[in-house]
Every structure is written in structure tokens, then in C-alpha cells.
Amino acid sequence: MSAITSLINRQIRLASRPHGLPTAENWESTTQPVTEPGPGGVLVKTLYLSLDPAMRGWMNEGKSYIPPVEIGAVMRAGGVGRVIASQNPAFAVGDFVNAGLDVQEYCLIPQEQVKRNGMFKIDPRLGLTTWLNVLGMPGMTGYFGLMEVGLPRAGETVVVSGAAGAVGQTVGQIAKIKGCRVVGIAGGKAKCDWVVNELGFDACIDYKGSDVRAGLKEHCPGGVDIYFDNVGGEILDLVLARINRSARIIICGAISQYNNTTPVKGPANYLSLLVNRARMEGIVVFDYADRYHLGVAEMAGYLKAGTMKSREDVVQGFENFPATLLKLFNGENFGKLVLQVADA
Amino acid sequence: MSAITSLINRQIRLASRPHGLPTAENWESTTQPVTEPGPGGVLVKTLYLSLDPAMRGWMNEGKSYIPPVEIGAVMRAGGVGRVIASQNPAFAVGDFVNAGLDVQEYCLIPQEQVKRNGMFKIDPRLGLTTWLNVLGMPGMTGYFGLMEVGLPRAGETVVVSGAAGAVGQTVGQIAKIKGCRVVGIAGGKAKCDWVVNELGFDACIDYKGSDVRAGLKEHCPGGVDIYFDNVGGEILDLVLARINRSARIIICGAISQYNNTTPVKGPANYLSLLVNRARMEGIVVFDYADRYHLGVAEMAGYLKAGTMKSREDVVQGFENFPATLLKLFNGENFGKLVLQVADA
């Protein structure tokens, strides 16, 4: 008991709402003493935090698929941690868990929050950070988005942007497993080479170093049946110009637009939906929460069989959260971006 | 025989592709002698021509859902006519038909074109111009677009733009019959009053004389479940800001953008599709050709029962085609725009 109550919990809170890219003054560091869990509660030590493009949206005011992070609140984040104290029979000290931990070193989850938090035990043998990637929220986003909105059929051509990112690597690998032709779009030769050589995509277009329009023409000679969009902006328009009849476009994100200080660039080629009787549909992973276990089981099977890989970009140090988050927006991260907060 | 071969067929051909609104120099008038149909062929005298927003798209070069009208070709148009000579057992002299007549006074349809033309006999007792409106291509567009892409459920809120136009009046009336709350968007008080008082819409927002944003807020207090979009542009964005979870947006047209000399304005609020897990999907009426008869039968039933109305804006005179077409783009037409070429 005394060991725990002597611990100090560092936290990063939202100090103000960013205009454009988040800056240092949007964040505030605070510390709090760690307290023991009450009846039914669990205390988790944060090991890894998931850094996601969606975080930028949570920092904005206004209605979205979940409420914004309030000013002064600890920044929202999912993560992997280890139970260090528990008064809940479902979780034992030493258990590894995936949970809504927020950007702090310790997360106290009272009984009434355990279910709402969505915390669940994970198998560390599959890799701890894998549970924030292919087996985590991004993986489930890719899995359910592709399978339930994209409705892939063997032989179809699937294009995915942010191909080396967390969602993109999942989408592309599942699409390959399902028998599709897969073309990624990623920034830089290293990512493109990895996506093709390690993940088995049929091609990958380097949007930083080559002409995406020409790349789509070359690598999608039969047009595009499914586009899984993580980026929005110009790339969405270029793909819209090449979709096939009855194409499905999954709107998962628009990272190119999240830090705009001008209005979002809408897809000028959206009338291609009309010409091609195509569909553009949004996906939010939370809608599939009651079936995550099915997606996780399928992904875990592929990982064990070696037909799927999971790559994370792990940055060290809790205090580096603000700077590390920015890697997402300049495309510096290579693989799912994760912040390591403590050793397992 | 001699009566027919003495006839002169006036035609309007596409002389050049417009940049922005079509002008006089984009058209060329020609005349040709009328010839007798050969074996299996049919000669139709044009009575009414359908003037549609889609015509503007057919005048452009480039890939679309049908090939563009070639330079020098008679302008494409559907119409209602009367058979004046026939060597085809399926059509007798005196029959009224709906057919691809093009912008000309007489249309000779050779045997090998009869099926491809899609020509069919119509019942003149339902009104000749009705067959270019609720019972014609626009009606089928509204019917199949709403029912098969919109998937309306009783109690849902349906918004339709171009509400007094051919497609819009059909969509709104069907949605009412199916038990939905229906809010139109139209230009001017007269159209809005007609849509509410004559067609039974629950409300209609005058985009020329009032604030559409405020109107949507007032008349769709529970949000928008289905938006049938005929106009694109700013109105599409305003509706996107008010859609509900799992909303369906039917992209039927974008008349506000057809004469742009700058790029199409894409919907800046398209990420509302993500937030609301909503869908935006294009529709082309030709895909439902093998079921038109089912749609027509249902619409004809409503017309006979008096639960549906059909309003056409009939302009006289073949030579007025170029000027009349422009009425569509400034919203001057009140009801489905039709050009009367000859008396029945």
C-alpha cells in the first residue's frame, strides 16, 4: 500500500484548443499523488500510449462522434498498461491490459468506469504494442471498415492511403488475404518499399516523391474498386477520378486536413460518385465494439500464422508526448506511432 | 408516302462545346428531308421534348455515364411523339410513344435502333407531358433513387433540393406517401408555396429569399435522415452539417455546378459522413431500365388515385430550344421543363 501511495502520477492536460498544428502552449503538465483503487476499482501503470490522428479532432470544440476533450482535462488516449493494484476480481496484479488510460503515467479506474472504459486483458506473447496496432483500435478500424463498408471481393483493386500507418497496414494486409489487388499510398521510399516487400502489397505510390495521378494510372490499370481513405485532400480527388462502377470509398480519416486553418478541402471530384454509381461512407470503429473480439481473433490468427505483420514506431519518454504527436502530421512516423512511458 | 417525303425535318445540332452557360454559337440549325422508315423501322413526329439539367453534362467532352454528344450531331433529348409511319408490328400509326427523339421535329428509328432507343407506347389519358415528368426519366430517377439508395422508413426526415423540379417533385411526393417528413428546397415563394400547398410537403425552404441554414434548423429539428441532392454546391454542405447517424445522401445531380468555369466546389463538410457513419451514393436512372415498368405502374396508380401530381412548364416552339434550356440554370422553370414542338 505504501509503495503505491508514494507514487507520483504525471499527466498531460489540454490547456487550450489549437489553431492549426498543436503547440507547446496547448498542453499543461500536472502531477498528482497516486491513490489506491476503491472496491471494484483497478490501478493501471501506463506502459505504452497510442498516438493517433484522431486525437487532433478530439482537441477541437464541437460535436463529433465523441465529445471533445475538455480544457483542463487529461488528454484522452488509449494504451497498454499493467495492473499494479486491483480490487476487481476480473483483473489481477500483473495482468497486461488494453484500456483508455489517457496521457498519464498511472490510471485509476473506479468500479463504475471499468465497463465504460472498455478495458480488457491482453496476451503479451503477441507483443504489447501489437495491441495498439493490428490488434487494437486501428486494426479494428481497418478490419471492420474494409470488411463491412468496403465489402471486398477477390480480384478487386483496393487502394489505401496512409499505407504504412496503423490502419493502412491492417487494411492492405487483410485485403491481400481476401484475394484483392492492393495498392498503397505512403510518404517516402522506405515506407513504400516496406509495404511492398514486407507486407506484400502489389504496389505502393510515394506521394512525396512521385506523381500520384500517374502512379494510380500505372498501378490500377483496371480502375479502383475500393478506396480506404485516411488522408482526404488532393489524394482523395485523384482516386475519385479513377474509381470503377459501384466503387466503395471508406472515409476513415482526413489527416491532410486536420490542422487546416482554412476550411476543409471538399472532394471536387465527388460527382464521380454519380457517374460511377459509387458510394462514399464513413466509419467509426466504436460501432463495432461488441464484435472486436471476433476481429481480434481473426487478426491474431494471421499474426500467429505469419501471414500478417504489425509494425510500430515506438518513441521513448512520457514527457515527449507533445512533440511525438506532431510526427503523425508530417508523416515522420513509420508504422503505428506509440509512446513508451515505462518498461513492462 | 408522298405526304411524308414532302416533310422537312428541322434539327438542332451541337456546333461547339460550351464554356460555362451554353450560348447561341454552341448550336447549329439544319434541315433534312424526312424519309420513309425501312423494314422494321418507325417514323415519329416529335410533340414534346424533355429539357433536363443532365443535357449540360452531355455537351461536355470526356467520360461520363453516357458518351458525350458529338460535335455536329443532333442534340440528344428524350421526348414524346406520335408514330406517323411504321413498318414495325409493335408500333402503329397514331401511337403515342416515349422515345429518344433528339432535338428535331421528326425522328426516324431504323429497326436495329428500336430496342436500343428504348421507345415504348404511352397512355395519353395520363397526360402526354406527364410521361416526361413523373412517369418519365425524371420520375424514375426520383423513384429508384429514393427507394433503392435512400431506403426511406416511415417517420424519417427527407430533404430534397430542386423540390419543384421534375425529380424533386417526384421524390418529395413518394417520400410523403411512404410516411416520411419531407422538407423541400426551391427557389422563390411561388414554388415553395406550391410544393407545400399542392404537393403536401411539410415545409419548403426558399433558397433565393431566405437563409437555408436557418430553414434547415427550423424545419428539420430532428436532423436529416435522407437528402436527395439535385443541386450540389453550398446547399449540399449545409445539409451535410445537419445529417443524422446513418443518413443517406443520394447524389443525383449538381445543377449549381454544371456551368462552372472554375472547378466544381466539393462538399467541404464531407467529413460529416465519418462523424455520422453516413453514406453518399450516386444514382444513374439507366441502371433501373429493366424495372421502369414497375416504377411507372406505381406512379400511375398514385396519379389515378390523386395522391400524386405532376406539373410541367411547357414552352412553345422548336426554335426556342436554346433559350429555353437556359431556364433550367437560372431556375426560371416551374415544374418539369418541356418544349412543345407540335400539337398532338
Interface residues (C-beta under 8 A of the other chain):
Chain A: K63 S64 Y65 G232 D237 I251 C252 G253 A254 Q257 P263 V264 K265 G266 P267 A268 N269 Y270 L271 S272 L273 L274 V275 N276 R277 A278 R279 M280 E281 G282 I283 V284 D287
Chain B: K63 S64 Y65 G232 D237 I251 C252 G253 A254 Q257 P263 V264 K265 G266 P267 A268 N269 Y270 L271 S272 L273 L274 V275 N276 R277 A278 R279 M280 E281 G282 I283 V284 D287
